[in-house]
Amino acid sequence: MRFTLPSLNLALRLVGACAFALLAPAQDAPGPDTHGIVVANMDRSVKPGDNFFEYANGNWIKRAVISPDRSRIGVFTTLADLSDKRTAALIEEAAKGGAAAGSSARKIADLYNSYLDEAAIEAQGLAPLRPHLEAIAAIHNQHELAAALGESLRADVDALNNTNFHTPHIFGLWVAPGFNDSEHYAAYLLQGGLQLPDREYYISNSDLMRDTRSKYEAHVSAMLKLAGFTDTDARAKRIVALEHAIAEKHLSLSDNEDIHKANNTWKQADFAAKAPGLDWTAYFRSAGLSKQASFIVWQPTAFAGESALVASTPLDTWKDWLAYHLIEEYAPVLPKALADERFDFFGKVLQGTPEQRPRWQRGVVIVNRLLGDDVGQIYAQRYFSSQAKAQAQAMVANIIVAFRQRIEALSWMDPSTKAEAQAKLNTLYVGIGYPETWIDYSAYEVKADDIFGNVFRGSLFRYHREAARLGAAVDRKEWSMTPQTVNAVNLPLQNALNFPAAVLQPPFFDPLAPAAANYGAIGSVIGHEISHTFDTEGSAFDSKGRVRNWWTPADLAHFEAATAKLAAQYDTYRPFPDISVNGKQTLAENIADLAGISAAYDGYRASLPGKTAPAQDGFSPDQQFFIAFGQNWASKSREAALRQQVLTDPHAPAQYRADTVRNVDAWYAVFDVQTGEKLYLAPPDRVRIW
Ligand SMILES: [Zn+2]
């Protein structure tokens, strides 16, 4: 599971979903001479016990302005911006060097420049799209429809690492270590077929969702019209009705997160009987998967339902659906009229963002998505020192020791369960900064004047690369994030963690900051990721990444009772009067936040002996620890973006993540929090899990 909202990886597909922010004013981040917590960002008129988020970030919140091209602003988006600027500079250097054809520098430059060349894109018009639309128009029967659907399969979902359950294609492929054979890569198939972010957008009866749906239908019609279709209102109505029918077959996000519901092995020959309707032989053949004997089907009922819809819905409706989905997918690299219409709906309506990000920044997103490791290799060399790496590794070691001690001290956990938890810590791979091996892009052809083709070939390259690994031995040290990504991730099937270079920088991590601030900020992120190794998800995978429930029933019962209390606590948070945080949907992440800060605090205390821990602006080191944690969550969202997050993301909104501290005993003593203050919980009501 990733640590926070995705920033880069969905950018091409969901224009509105990325969360960049303008670089915050200089006083918002520690400058070159300030290290540690940023006192100027706090609001000391707020009592920490009433609202810890505002206490730590109140003055920042008052000053921060979400620029017109953003849906939110915060520490993560500020750092993502910095990472983008650095990446753009690397790309421009690559472009200047006159690098040889076929070299990595040439590809980076050609990909970026082909996106920036708007005049060429306008001049080509719809020409790059036309052969694909003609192929769809030539579909005559169910067999050919199944082949076209198979051809659209991409490796664009990820159930457990980057937790992306959304694909607009009818299904999505995820290649990862097998649930039942963790030594080899298996093929996971996930539900898909929707353009809106989640089934809720189709099914909810709220006024807001009904309004969104009618705007969506108008948008579908507009896109078809811009692509040269006639009778577009009627076509749009049928496409949206088909998506609605698909949505009704989909599982909800909290069901998707339950891996016990997902471990369903189907032989290729089983599909026709278990999910009749789609011509599966044709589907797998054109997806290049005829020889793949078995698959893990994440949502069997959705596969049965969607496959039945292939047979029961008129062929012409499916052809329109295919055409519309193709246009939508490539709109960001088509003429401005289509790109703008796409943004007007997915950016403005769904995210509340008035303007698109500058084109150079969207270009960086595309390069990161399609050639991310080539860029990342240079990025890591330039921006991540071996000294920073060693210091981060020392913090990880202290936090792992803290986890060992916490597990040993648990009174409720069976000794056999404890032994396996310790074994998981022994085999845990913690990647710091950058991976040990890099993706080889030599089979990916990039042309100087063909952005449409570059993007098309890029997603196909990724698909072929992933599919080619099926059945191969697993590389447990492989990364799932690039070094220039501002995020962190736990890879449960590999029993591994990745902390990219771009998140290991101020304000999260600063080699010159007091240990208290580093442990409170990045230490709690490290603790968060380690704790996923043992949570509801981690408890399903053993030290070798195999699906094996290594908890006793009594352990599980205790864990579920303790975590139900935390779910209930988050259910009470209401970002808007008509909507509350979903405690169940966000539970795994909330547990990880709580475990993360607890272990980071222990790790910090353990790092102290023999060192002096200075006060900063009158704040004791322990206070700095908690304030640094709270400042991780400095964040402001547009209403539509926040509503989308509450519905579609496994993470609670940032403000509530900061208030996790109310479950930590040490926080009460450090800030003298008293009964009657809003966040106060009586000791028995504080949730203690690890
Ligand atoms: Zn997480």
Boltz pocket constraint, residues with backbone or C-beta under 6 A from the ligand:
constraints:
  - pocket:
      binder: B
      contacts: [[A, 1], [A, 2], [A, 3], [A, 528], [A, 529], [A, 532], [A, 588], [A, 589], [A, 592]]
      max_distance: 6.0
